[in-house]
Amino acid sequence: MNQIPTSVKLAYPTTTILWQTLLFTVSCGVLLSGTGQLASDSSADKNWAFPVAVASVLWLTTFVVVAVKRFHTVYLFTSAYILCLSVFHLGITLPLGLNLLDADGWEHVVPRQWLERAGWSTVLALGSIGIGFGLSSLNSPLFEPQEITDHDTARVSRSIAFWDGLGLLGAALVLLCIGLYSLGNILNYSRADLYRGVGDFRGMGVFMMVFPSAAALLFIGAEGWWKTTFAVIIAAIAALLFMLSGYRSAALFPLLVAVVTWKKTRRYLPTWLAAIGIALILLAIPMMGAFRAMGTYGELGEKDLIKSAEHAKVESTFSELGQTAGILAHVLRLVPDRDPYRYGMTYVMALQQAIPNIMPESAENRRQKVKREASMQPEVIAEMIPSDWLTYRIAPEKYNVGQGVGFSSIAEAYLNFSYVGICLYFVFLGFALGKLDSIPLLHNPNLLVFCCAMLWPLMRTVRNDFDNFIKPLAFMMIIVAFWRLTTHFVRPRWRNH
């Protein structure tokens, strides 16, 4: 079932060597350029963003061309990750460098020289992804788009995805009930209240990890009118629920991965529909950001939604999301001058904290522990998870009420191993995503389930720490394994119908 049928023709990348060499060359070029700029101690001038924008646009253009030449499409998991990384780290820098945006206020918050270093660190990450992506093509067979997966193989793979989606949906409903039981009427809270620890939030927190994955699996695996109708209803509920509640990442990242998976499973997606979707998302992001800050969920209504829509502008999307570059700049400023490198411990901590806590009582709040011990043991601060540590350092008022400033995958790689860590992490990531893009998902049902349900949290790490990928991954693997084990005697008969 997981083997590639011999009837599928393999196309080895002999005709794409030139394009791969081009990507590798440009990636090495921007990597060396970024390294040279970061090695310099010169202060940034007013036009610091222009060379960063030129290097970024050159690399992004090259990647798109090479991706299309190799895969005949831009709908790749690698492309999705690069899009997320670029929007969050270059959303202000690129328009600023091309004189499309005035960001003087931004430069007053973070000193200009650190913003420049954040820009070149992003270039470093992009170049490293390109090198890893290029290396992933060595001796990798390509599956030409015109190759048609046989109907039985496709049906079995989609059936497995749909069945696992039902399991995740059932788990999500149980978790929702647990969350509502612990918190009571959730409409009495605002999003900020939930951050402040109003109660045992574990059930609701895991629900927000699992429900988007269930919707994506059902949508990708649905075949036949009743399954498709059911999947569309669940997907619509998930999108509206998370967008209106202000948890936009739980709606948009799964949507992005689902669109790529939809195309990879040989489904049709009109270009005009994709363009309309992008336009709506660009407007929805600032609109939902304003909407979620207006009060408790029970108080919000149609008038508030209209009011937030009136002030929504596309440029606000890039200004809001692009501030992750400021987060990176602060990390570069603080480490190692004020706080030490972590030498891989943030990734180790993420693995340790991925183990689910199934005890009736929740574990001690990490922030309360830090507040209690930090004054006596300053080294405790250096052991905090990255997002909490940075919030504690640059926004203590947010830290004290349970809120956060987010983080960055580039910043975490730097926090552990400096600029070398950025290169190593993103070379590996580019290699892994490139390999993933080379595999036909309809011939690998387990990989199809992984991509639909468990890959979107990786996209979210561009503006968070690694824990935001590992923890959802652990929960969903456990749920899917338990579901398959307990339905072992039912699923084969259902699947072979």
C-alpha positions as CSV (number, residue, x, y, z in Angstrom):
1,M,0.0,0.0,0.0
2,N,2.9,2.4,0.8
3,Q,5.0,1.2,-2.1
4,I,5.2,3.1,-5.4
5,P,3.7,1.0,-8.1
6,T,6.0,0.0,-10.9
7,S,3.5,1.4,-13.4
8,V,4.3,4.9,-12.4
9,K,7.0,6.4,-14.6
10,L,9.9,8.0,-12.9
11,A,11.6,11.1,-14.4
12,Y,15.0,11.7,-13.1
13,P,16.1,15.4,-12.9
14,T,18.8,15.2,-15.6
15,T,17.0,18.1,-17.5
16,T,16.8,20.3,-14.4
17,I,20.4,20.2,-13.4
18,L,21.0,23.7,-14.9
19,W,18.1,25.2,-12.9
20,Q,19.2,23.4,-9.7
21,T,22.7,24.8,-10.2
22,L,21.3,28.3,-10.7
23,L,19.4,28.0,-7.4
24,F,22.4,26.6,-5.6
25,T,24.6,29.4,-7.0
26,V,22.2,32.2,-6.1
27,S,21.7,30.7,-2.7
28,C,25.4,30.5,-2.0
29,G,25.7,34.1,-3.3
30,V,23.1,35.5,-1.0
31,L,24.5,33.4,1.9
32,L,28.0,34.8,1.4
33,S,26.5,38.3,1.0
34,G,24.5,38.0,4.2
35,T,27.5,36.6,6.1
36,G,29.7,39.5,5.0
37,Q,27.1,42.0,6.1
38,L,26.6,40.3,9.5
39,A,30.4,40.1,10.0
40,S,30.6,43.9,9.6
41,D,30.4,46.2,12.6
42,S,29.3,49.2,10.5
43,S,26.1,51.0,11.6
44,A,23.1,50.9,9.4
45,D,22.3,53.9,7.3
46,K,18.9,55.1,6.3
47,N,18.8,52.9,3.2
48,W,19.7,49.7,5.1
49,A,16.6,47.9,3.8
50,F,17.3,48.3,0.1
51,P,20.2,45.8,-0.2
52,V,18.2,43.3,1.9
53,A,15.2,43.8,-0.4
54,V,17.4,43.3,-3.5
55,A,19.0,40.1,-2.1
56,S,15.6,38.7,-1.0
57,V,13.8,39.5,-4.2
58,L,16.6,38.0,-6.3
59,W,16.5,34.7,-4.2
60,L,12.7,34.5,-4.1
61,T,12.5,35.0,-7.9
62,T,15.1,32.4,-8.5
63,F,13.4,29.9,-6.3
64,V,10.0,30.3,-8.0
65,V,11.5,29.9,-11.4
66,V,13.5,26.7,-10.4
67,A,10.5,25.3,-8.5
68,V,8.3,25.7,-11.6
69,K,10.9,24.2,-13.9
70,R,11.4,21.2,-11.6
71,F,7.9,20.5,-10.3
72,H,5.8,22.4,-12.9
73,T,4.0,24.2,-10.1
74,V,4.5,26.6,-7.2
75,Y,2.1,24.6,-5.0
76,L,4.8,23.1,-2.8
77,F,5.3,22.6,0.9
78,T,8.6,24.3,0.5
79,S,7.0,27.3,-1.2
80,A,4.4,27.5,1.6
81,Y,7.0,27.6,4.3
82,I,9.0,30.2,2.4
83,L,5.9,32.3,1.9
84,C,5.2,32.3,5.6
85,L,8.8,33.0,6.5
86,S,9.0,35.9,4.1
87,V,5.7,37.5,5.0
88,F,6.5,37.5,8.7
89,H,10.2,38.5,8.5
90,L,10.1,40.7,5.3
91,G,6.6,42.0,5.4
92,I,7.9,45.5,6.4
93,T,11.5,45.2,5.3
94,L,10.7,44.6,1.6
95,P,8.2,47.4,1.2
96,L,10.5,49.7,3.1
97,G,13.5,48.8,0.9
98,L,11.4,49.4,-2.2
99,N,10.1,52.8,-0.9
100,L,6.5,51.4,-0.7
101,L,6.2,51.9,3.0
102,D,7.2,54.5,5.7
103,A,8.4,52.6,8.8
104,D,10.0,55.4,10.8
105,G,7.9,54.4,13.9
106,W,9.1,50.9,13.6
107,E,12.8,52.0,13.6
108,H,12.2,53.9,16.8
109,V,11.1,50.8,18.6
110,V,14.1,48.7,17.5
111,P,17.4,50.3,16.8
112,R,18.1,50.5,13.1
113,Q,21.3,48.4,13.2
114,W,19.5,45.5,14.7
115,L,16.8,45.6,12.1
116,E,19.4,45.5,9.4
117,R,21.0,42.4,11.1
118,A,17.5,40.9,11.3
119,G,17.1,41.5,7.5
120,W,20.4,39.9,6.7
121,S,19.7,37.0,9.0
122,T,16.5,36.4,7.0
123,V,18.5,36.4,3.8
124,L,20.8,33.9,5.5
125,A,17.9,31.6,6.2
126,L,16.5,31.9,2.7
127,G,19.9,31.1,1.1
128,S,20.2,28.1,3.5
129,I,16.8,26.8,2.5
130,G,17.9,27.1,-1.2
131,I,21.0,25.0,-0.6
132,G,19.0,22.3,1.3
133,F,16.3,22.3,-1.3
134,G,18.9,21.9,-4.1
135,L,20.7,19.1,-2.3
136,S,17.3,17.3,-1.9
137,S,17.1,16.8,-5.6
138,L,20.3,14.8,-5.9
139,N,19.3,11.3,-7.0
140,S,15.6,12.1,-6.3
141,P,13.1,10.8,-8.9
142,L,10.4,13.2,-10.0
143,F,6.8,12.3,-10.7
144,E,5.6,14.2,-13.7
145,P,2.3,16.0,-13.3
146,Q,0.8,14.2,-16.2
147,E,1.2,10.8,-14.5
148,I,-2.2,9.6,-13.4
149,T,-2.4,7.8,-10.1
150,D,-4.6,4.7,-10.5
151,H,-8.1,5.1,-9.1
152,D,-7.8,2.3,-6.5
153,T,-4.6,3.6,-5.0
154,A,-6.0,7.2,-4.8
155,R,-9.3,5.9,-3.3
156,V,-7.5,3.9,-0.6
157,S,-5.2,6.8,0.3
158,R,-8.1,9.3,0.5
159,S,-10.2,6.9,2.5
160,I,-7.5,6.5,5.1
161,A,-7.2,10.3,5.3
162,F,-10.9,10.7,5.7
163,W,-11.1,8.0,8.3
164,D,-8.3,9.5,10.4
165,G,-10.0,12.8,10.0
166,L,-13.1,11.4,11.7
167,G,-11.0,10.1,14.5
168,L,-9.4,13.6,15.0
169,L,-12.9,15.2,14.8
170,G,-14.2,12.9,17.5
171,A,-11.2,13.7,19.7
172,A,-11.7,17.4,19.1
173,L,-15.3,17.3,20.2
174,V,-14.3,15.5,23.4
175,L,-11.6,18.0,24.1
176,L,-14.1,20.9,23.4
177,C,-16.4,19.4,26.0
178,I,-13.6,19.1,28.5
179,G,-12.6,22.7,27.8
180,L,-16.1,24.1,28.2
181,Y,-16.5,22.1,31.4
182,S,-13.3,23.6,32.8
183,L,-13.9,27.2,31.7
184,G,-17.7,27.5,31.8
185,N,-19.3,29.9,29.4
186,I,-16.4,30.9,27.1
187,L,-18.4,33.8,25.7
188,N,-17.8,35.6,29.0
189,Y,-14.1,35.9,28.2
190,S,-12.1,37.9,25.8
191,R,-9.0,36.4,24.0
192,A,-6.8,38.3,26.5
193,D,-8.7,36.7,29.4
194,L,-7.8,33.3,28.1
195,Y,-4.2,34.2,28.0
196,R,-4.3,35.3,31.6
197,G,-5.1,31.7,32.8
198,V,-8.8,32.0,33.7
199,G,-8.9,28.2,34.4
200,D,-7.7,24.9,33.2
201,F,-7.2,25.7,29.5
202,R,-5.6,22.4,28.5
203,G,-8.7,20.9,26.9
204,M,-9.5,24.0,24.8
205,G,-5.8,24.4,23.9
206,V,-5.5,20.9,22.5
207,F,-8.9,21.3,20.7
208,M,-7.4,24.3,18.9
209,M,-4.5,22.0,17.7
210,V,-6.7,19.1,16.7
211,F,-9.8,20.6,15.1
212,P,-8.1,22.3,12.2
213,S,-6.2,19.1,11.4
214,A,-9.5,17.1,11.4
215,A,-11.1,19.6,9.0
216,A,-8.1,19.5,6.6
217,L,-8.1,15.6,6.6
218,L,-11.8,15.4,6.0
219,F,-11.6,18.0,3.2
220,I,-8.7,16.3,1.4
221,G,-10.0,12.8,1.9
222,A,-13.6,13.3,1.0
223,E,-15.0,11.5,-2.1
224,G,-18.7,11.3,-2.9
225,W,-21.4,13.9,-2.4
226,W,-22.2,13.2,1.3
227,K,-18.6,13.1,2.4
228,T,-17.7,16.2,0.5
229,T,-20.7,18.1,1.9
230,F,-19.8,17.0,5.4
231,A,-16.2,18.0,5.0
232,V,-17.1,21.4,3.6
233,I,-19.4,22.1,6.5
234,I,-16.7,21.1,9.0
235,A,-14.0,23.2,7.2
236,A,-16.3,26.2,7.1
237,I,-17.1,25.9,10.8
238,A,-13.4,25.6,11.6
239,A,-12.5,28.7,9.5
240,L,-15.2,30.9,10.9
241,L,-14.6,29.7,14.5
242,F,-10.9,30.5,14.5
243,M,-11.0,33.6,12.5
244,L,-13.8,35.2,14.5
245,S,-12.3,34.1,17.8
246,G,-9.0,35.8,16.8
247,Y,-6.9,32.7,16.5
248,R,-6.1,33.4,12.9
249,S,-3.1,31.1,12.7
250,A,-5.3,28.1,13.5
251,A,-7.3,28.9,10.4
252,L,-4.8,30.3,7.9
253,F,-1.9,27.9,8.3
254,P,-4.0,24.8,7.9
255,L,-5.7,26.4,4.9
256,L,-2.4,27.0,3.2
257,V,-1.2,23.4,3.7
258,A,-4.6,22.1,2.6
259,V,-4.4,24.1,-0.6
260,V,-0.9,22.7,-1.4
261,T,-2.1,19.2,-0.5
262,W,-5.2,19.6,-2.7
263,K,-3.0,20.4,-5.7
264,K,-0.6,17.6,-4.9
265,T,-3.4,15.1,-4.9
266,R,-4.2,16.0,-8.5
267,R,-7.2,18.2,-7.8
268,Y,-8.1,21.3,-9.8
269,L,-7.8,24.8,-8.4
270,P,-8.7,27.7,-10.6
271,T,-6.1,30.5,-10.5
272,W,-8.9,33.1,-10.2
273,L,-10.2,31.4,-7.1
274,A,-6.7,31.3,-5.5
275,A,-6.3,35.0,-6.3
276,I,-9.7,35.9,-4.7
277,G,-8.7,33.8,-1.7
278,I,-5.4,35.6,-1.2
279,A,-7.2,39.0,-1.5
280,L,-9.8,38.0,1.1
281,I,-7.1,36.8,3.5
282,L,-5.1,40.0,3.2
283,L,-8.2,41.9,4.2
284,A,-9.3,39.5,6.9
285,I,-6.1,39.5,8.9
286,P,-6.2,43.2,10.1
287,M,-10.0,43.0,10.3
288,M,-10.0,40.0,12.7
289,G,-7.1,41.5,14.6
290,A,-9.2,44.6,15.4
291,F,-12.3,42.5,16.0
292,R,-10.7,40.3,18.6
293,A,-9.6,43.3,20.7
294,M,-13.1,44.9,21.1
295,G,-14.3,42.9,24.1
296,T,-15.5,39.6,25.4
297,Y,-16.8,37.1,22.9
298,G,-20.4,37.4,24.2
299,E,-20.3,41.2,23.7
300,L,-19.1,41.1,20.1
301,G,-21.7,41.4,17.4
302,E,-22.4,42.4,13.8
303,K,-21.8,46.1,14.4
304,D,-18.3,45.4,15.8
305,L,-17.5,43.2,12.8
306,I,-18.6,45.9,10.4
307,K,-16.6,48.5,12.3
308,S,-13.4,46.4,12.2
309,A,-13.9,45.8,8.4
310,E,-14.2,49.6,7.8
311,H,-10.6,50.1,9.1
312,A,-9.1,47.0,7.4
313,K,-6.4,47.8,4.8
314,V,-4.2,45.4,2.9
315,E,-1.0,47.3,3.9
316,S,-2.0,46.8,7.5
317,T,-1.5,43.0,6.9
318,F,2.1,43.4,6.0
319,S,2.8,46.0,8.7
320,E,1.3,43.7,11.3
321,L,2.8,40.4,10.2
322,G,6.1,41.8,9.3
323,Q,6.8,42.9,12.8
324,T,8.2,39.4,13.5
325,A,11.5,40.9,12.1
326,G,11.5,43.2,15.1
327,I,11.3,40.1,17.4
328,L,14.3,38.7,15.6
329,A,16.1,42.1,16.0
330,H,15.6,42.0,19.7
331,V,17.0,38.5,20.0
332,L,20.1,39.5,18.1
333,R,20.4,42.5,20.4
334,L,20.1,40.5,23.6
335,V,22.1,37.4,22.8
336,P,24.9,36.9,23.8
337,D,25.4,40.4,25.3
338,R,22.7,40.0,28.0
339,D,21.6,36.4,27.9
340,P,23.7,33.3,26.8
341,Y,23.3,31.0,23.8
342,R,21.1,27.9,24.6
343,Y,23.2,25.4,22.6
344,G,20.2,23.3,21.5
345,M,18.4,23.3,24.8
346,T,15.2,25.0,23.5
347,Y,14.7,22.1,21.1
348,V,15.3,19.6,23.9
349,M,12.8,21.4,26.1
350,A,10.3,21.3,23.3
351,L,10.7,17.5,23.1
352,Q,10.3,17.2,26.8
353,Q,7.2,19.3,27.1
354,A,5.5,17.5,24.2
355,I,4.6,14.7,26.6
356,P,0.9,15.2,27.3
357,N,-0.1,16.0,30.9
358,I,-3.1,13.7,31.6
359,M,-3.2,14.3,35.3
360,P,-6.4,15.9,36.8
361,E,-4.4,18.9,38.0
362,S,-2.5,21.1,35.5
363,A,1.2,21.6,36.0
364,E,2.5,24.6,37.7
365,N,2.3,27.7,35.6
366,R,5.8,28.3,34.2
367,R,5.4,32.1,34.3
368,Q,4.5,32.1,38.0
369,K,7.5,30.0,38.8
370,V,9.8,32.4,37.0
371,K,8.3,35.4,38.7
372,R,8.8,33.7,42.0
373,E,12.4,32.5,41.4
374,A,13.9,35.0,39.0
375,S,14.9,37.6,41.6
376,M,16.8,35.0,43.6
377,Q,18.0,32.9,40.7
378,P,18.7,35.0,37.6
379,E,19.8,31.9,35.7
380,V,16.1,30.8,35.7
381,I,15.4,33.4,33.1
382,A,17.8,31.7,30.7
383,E,15.9,28.4,31.1
384,M,12.6,29.8,29.9
385,I,11.0,28.8,26.7
386,P,12.0,31.3,24.0
387,S,8.7,33.1,23.6
388,D,8.3,33.6,27.4
389,W,11.9,34.7,27.7
390,L,11.6,37.4,25.1
391,T,8.3,38.6,26.4
392,Y,9.9,38.8,29.9
393,R,12.8,40.9,28.5
394,I,11.1,43.3,26.2
395,A,7.4,43.5,27.3
396,P,7.2,42.7,31.0
397,E,3.7,44.2,31.2
398,K,2.4,41.6,28.7
399,Y,4.3,38.9,30.5
400,N,2.7,39.7,33.8
401,V,-0.9,39.3,32.4
402,G,-0.1,36.1,30.5
403,Q,0.3,37.6,27.0
404,G,3.2,37.2,24.7
405,V,5.1,38.8,21.8
406,G,5.6,35.6,19.8
407,F,8.9,34.4,18.5
408,S,10.7,33.4,15.3
409,S,12.2,30.2,13.9
410,I,15.2,32.2,12.7
411,A,15.5,33.7,16.1
412,E,15.4,30.3,17.8
413,A,18.1,28.9,15.6
414,Y,20.3,31.9,16.4
415,L,19.4,31.7,20.1
416,N,20.9,28.2,20.2
417,F,23.9,28.3,17.9
418,S,24.3,31.9,16.6
419,Y,24.4,32.5,12.9
420,V,25.8,29.0,12.3
421,G,22.6,27.7,13.8
422,I,20.5,29.6,11.3
423,C,22.5,28.1,8.4
424,L,22.4,24.5,9.7
425,Y,18.7,24.6,10.7
426,F,17.4,25.9,7.4
427,V,19.7,23.8,5.3
428,F,18.2,20.8,7.0
429,L,14.7,22.2,6.7
430,G,15.1,23.0,3.0
431,F,16.4,19.5,2.4
432,A,13.5,17.8,4.4
433,L,10.8,19.9,2.6
434,G,12.4,19.3,-0.8
435,K,12.3,15.6,-0.2
436,L,8.7,15.8,1.0
437,D,7.8,17.7,-2.2
438,S,9.3,14.9,-4.3
439,I,7.1,12.1,-2.9
440,P,3.7,11.4,-4.5
441,L,1.3,11.6,-1.6
442,L,-1.4,9.5,-3.1
443,H,1.0,6.5,-3.0
444,N,1.9,7.2,0.6
445,P,-1.3,7.4,2.7
446,N,0.6,7.8,6.0
447,L,2.5,10.7,4.6
448,L,-0.7,12.2,3.2
449,V,-2.2,12.1,6.8
450,F,1.0,13.7,8.1
451,C,1.0,16.5,5.6
452,C,-2.7,17.3,6.1
453,A,-2.9,17.0,9.9
454,M,0.6,17.6,11.3
455,L,2.6,19.9,8.9
456,W,0.7,23.1,9.4
457,P,2.1,23.7,12.9
458,L,5.6,23.7,11.3
459,M,4.4,26.7,9.2
460,R,3.3,28.4,12.4
461,T,6.8,28.2,13.9
462,V,8.0,31.0,11.6
463,R,6.4,33.3,14.2
464,N,6.7,31.0,17.2
465,D,9.2,28.7,18.8
466,F,9.7,25.0,18.0
467,D,7.4,23.9,20.8
468,N,4.5,25.0,18.6
469,F,5.3,22.2,16.2
470,I,6.4,19.4,18.4
471,K,3.5,19.5,20.9
472,P,0.7,19.4,18.3
473,L,2.7,16.7,16.4
474,A,2.9,14.6,19.5
475,F,-0.8,15.0,20.4
476,M,-2.1,14.2,16.9
477,M,0.2,11.2,16.5
478,I,-1.1,9.8,19.7
479,I,-4.7,10.4,18.7
480,V,-4.3,8.9,15.3
481,A,-2.5,5.9,16.6
482,F,-5.2,5.3,19.3
483,W,-7.9,5.8,16.7
484,R,-6.4,3.3,14.3
485,L,-5.8,0.8,17.1
486,T,-9.3,0.9,18.5
487,T,-11.0,0.9,15.1
488,H,-8.8,-1.8,13.7
489,F,-11.6,-4.4,13.3
490,V,-14.0,-1.8,11.7
491,R,-11.8,0.1,9.4
492,P,-10.7,-2.7,7.0
493,R,-14.3,-3.6,6.2
494,W,-15.3,0.0,5.8
495,R,-12.3,0.8,3.6
496,N,-12.8,-2.1,1.2
497,H,-16.5,-1.3,0.6
